[in-house]
Amino acid sequence: MGEADVRAVDVDRPRSPHVAARLPPGVRARRPWAPLLWALFSAGGTIAALLYPVHLLFTGLAFPQGWLALPGHDALLGLARHPLSRVYLFVLIAVPLFHWAHRFRYTLYDGLQLKHLARPIAALCYGAAVVGTVLAAYTIWRL
């Protein structure tokens, strides 16, 4: 039986690790997206909790109050063009977007009781996070 003959199905996953062995021939269990989405949610929350306060301390308080000397435009642009700074900026922007998407999705589900719109809400929330990630990557690449 070729790869094209195999179809994916949603399967209630019992606790047994041998669920795939009990499926009929030509049927495989569909891999769930939930673990990846929860991992992005967790990583986004951690990054937002650890990096945003430090970033905001410098850009929102220390530099405007004059506690630290404000670097010039050329110095900041040079810093932003460094590969590690680009990775930092990308992670600082992109990963918390998926945290937002997951949190907003479940706020709409549970808070507004819109569970009947599960797929469109998920597509809009995660789609917005993907678009934001692509825009962040494009913007950082163009620095």
Steps between C-alpha positions, in 0.01 A plus 500: 500500500654834394521823698212645295272216615544584868236730646519691824212489746429658834525234765407524864838433648479250784782486747639192328812570292391233253205690352658503153528122504121468546410720202383330181753464217537817296395727787734698720424726794506872423767682695349763728607864491425554869849417638669743260248774576534452875881506467483830310257635761736405781810633326324826412389553857845427634666736253247772571549459875881497489601724209227765475560653846873543433437635152237743630722605792764624258285641220215630712667620818881506513566679169211750516578592863866554418625229735700358211652689210285463192700330222504668163304386196803345332593307814147361538480410133836324524377309804175405329688372196709256703379141440444426871299820538287399204430163659415675829262742328335223301445285809387804701231575241401169340470250783278716725267543200419130525447542874252777421329289233451206735381715790264705279362184339404350835370835625258502207408136557444518874435867568262571214376140468587481128595131499281440195744717301804300606666457161456856367618649830807274507577582137468874562702503822784278385487651151550846652796366699653350185448826307658696786793259507554533126480880523746501791741279307472720191550820699797365694653363180475845339691675783 
